[in-house]
């Protein structure tokens, strides 16, 4: 599987059989093989995770076989008019058109996280499921976020994951790594690609300097 970073939480995964585009918000897509099918995933309705213009962009690029998996909080008025849409709810399992299986987790912010089993491997995209601990919030609120995050992540224990996309948000300051650390310690993956770092990729270097034991797992994706 080939992974390409687009922007923010947006990633394109290419396999021999097709493409999976996660949480496109903005950014340039690479040249695509228009004979391959494309599945577009959007984890929730926030503007930095769902941009309905992605479907027009893909059509202009010549993509013919497009299927959409949109979290249930994205209202139908914002769905593409002429593309089949699966509305994904949390805690569900769905078959996808080309033989993949999709499982969903409940995000503790909005929408869902995705666990996709395809022929070439298993892909986890967190969406906005994260340990959203913030300086200045009450300990009660932070503990609630922490507990809800861990409750969902614990459902992945023992599962093989080949590629994972996990938030590493510099806005959290001293708490920026809490969600990533918990995921790596409890679940792990063949490769983990940080996301949701806005325009501060230096946070990845900061994390690896602080936690060098993950040098072989935490990766940068090419843009």
N, C-alpha and C positions, 0 to 999 in steps of 0.2 A: 504494500500500500504506500502510495506517495502522498505526503502531506504538504500542503502549501498554506502559509499564513496569509490572510487577506487584510484584516484590520480588526483590532479590538478583540472580539470573541469569534470572529469570522474565520473559518478554515474550510479549505477544499481538500477532500480526500479522494484520490483516484485509485481505482482498482482495475484489474483486467476487464471486469464486467461493466463498470460504470463509474459515476461520480456521486459523491455526497457532499453537499454544501451546507454548512452549519452556521446559523445566526449571522447571515450577511447583513451588514449595516451600511458600509460604504467601502470603496476601494476597487482597484482594478483586478478583474479576473484574468487568468492566463488564457491563451488560446486553447480551445476545447475540441475534442474529437466529437463532432456533431452526430456521429452514428451511435454514440454511447448514450444510455439513459442517464438522467439526472434526477436525484431526489434532493429537494430543498427542505431543510429543517429549520424551524424557528421555535425557540424554547419558550418565548413569551412575548408580550405585546410591547415592551419598552422599545423606544425608538433606537436604542443602541444595540438591539438584537433582532429587530424585524423591520425590513424596508420592503414594502410590496413592489417597489420598482425593480427588484431583482428579477422578476419574471419577464418584464419587458427587456431587460438587459440580456437575459439568456436567449430570448427569442431573436433579438437582433444579432446575436452571435451565431444563430443558426441551429440552436438546440431544438430538437423536434419532440423528444420523449421526456417530458418533465412531469414529475409528481411532487406534490407538496405535503409535508407533515407539519402542521401548525398547531401550537398549543391552543387549548380550548379557550383561553382568555383573549385570543385574537379574534375580534368580532368578524362575522361573515362579511360585513360591508367592506372589510379590508382584505378579503380573499381575492385571488385572481379569478377573473370571470370564466375563463375557458380552460382551466387546469384542474384536474381532479385533486381534491384536498381531503386528507385525513385529519380530523380534529382530535388531537391527542390529549387525553386526560391523565392525571397522575395515577400511579399504581396499576397500570394496565399493560397488557401484552397485545401487540398487533402484528399480523402478517403484512408484509409489504409486497408490492407487485412483482418484484424480481427474485423472490425467494428469501429475502431477508426477514429477520424477526426483530421487532422493536419492543423494548420494555421502557417504562417511564418511572421516574421517581418524582416525588413532590418537592418542588423548590421551596425553600424557606423565605424567598423573596417574592417571586411571581412565576407562574407557569410550571414547567417541568424540567427535569434533566433526562437525557436520552442514553439508553444503552442499546446499541445496534449490533446485532450478530449477522454478519455477512459471510459469504463464502471464504473470503480471504482473511477474516479476523473479526475481532470484537472491538468496537469503538464506543468510548464513553465521552459524552459532552455534557458538562455540568450546567450549562445555561447560567443562571444566577443562584444555583445551589452552592452555598459557601458558608463558612464560619464568619458571619458578618459582625464581628466584634469591633466596636468603635470606642475610642477615647472620648469621654464626655457623655456617653450613654449610661444609664443606670446599670448596676451589676445585675439586677433582675432581668432587664431587657437583653443584656449581652448573654446571660446564662441561658435564656430561652432560645436565642438564636443558635448558640453553641450546641445545646441539647437537640434541637430540631435538625441541625445539620448532621450531627453524629448518628442520630436515629436513622436517617436516610442512607448515609454512607455505610453504616453497618450492614445494610441489606446486601451490599456488594462483596462482603467478606467471603473469601473462598472462590470467587469468580475469576476466571482468566480474562484479563483485559489486555489487548495488544497496544492500543493507542488511547490515551486519555487527554482531554482538554479540561484544565482545572484553573479557576481564578487565582490570580496573584496580584492583588490590587494595592498599589502604593498609597492610595488615599487612606488606608487603614493604619498607616504609620507603624507603630510597634507591633500591631497585630496582623500585619500584612501576610504573614506566612502560616497562620494558624490552620486555615482550611487545607492548604497544600500539605502541611506536615501530617495532619491527621489522615488524609487520603493516602499518602505514601506509606505511612506506618501500618494502616489497617487493611489497605486494599492493594495498592501498587499497580503497575502496568509495565508492559515492555518499554514503552516510551511515554513520557508525560510532557505535554506542551502547555506551558503557562499561557493564560489569556486574561482578558479584562484588565490589562495594565495600561490601557489608554495609549499615550504616546511616550511611555517611559519604559523601554525594554531593559534599561539598566537595572530594574528591579530583579530581573532573572539572574544577572551576574551577582547582585547582592545576596540573593537567596543561595546560590551555589557557593559563594565564599563563606557564608554562615553555616551551610550544611553540605560540606564537600562529599559526604557519603552518597549523595544523589547525583554525582557528576555523570554517571553512566546512564541515568534514567531520565532526568529532566533535560529537555532538549529545546533548542531554537528551531522553529520551522522557517524554511526559506520563504521569502515574500515574492 
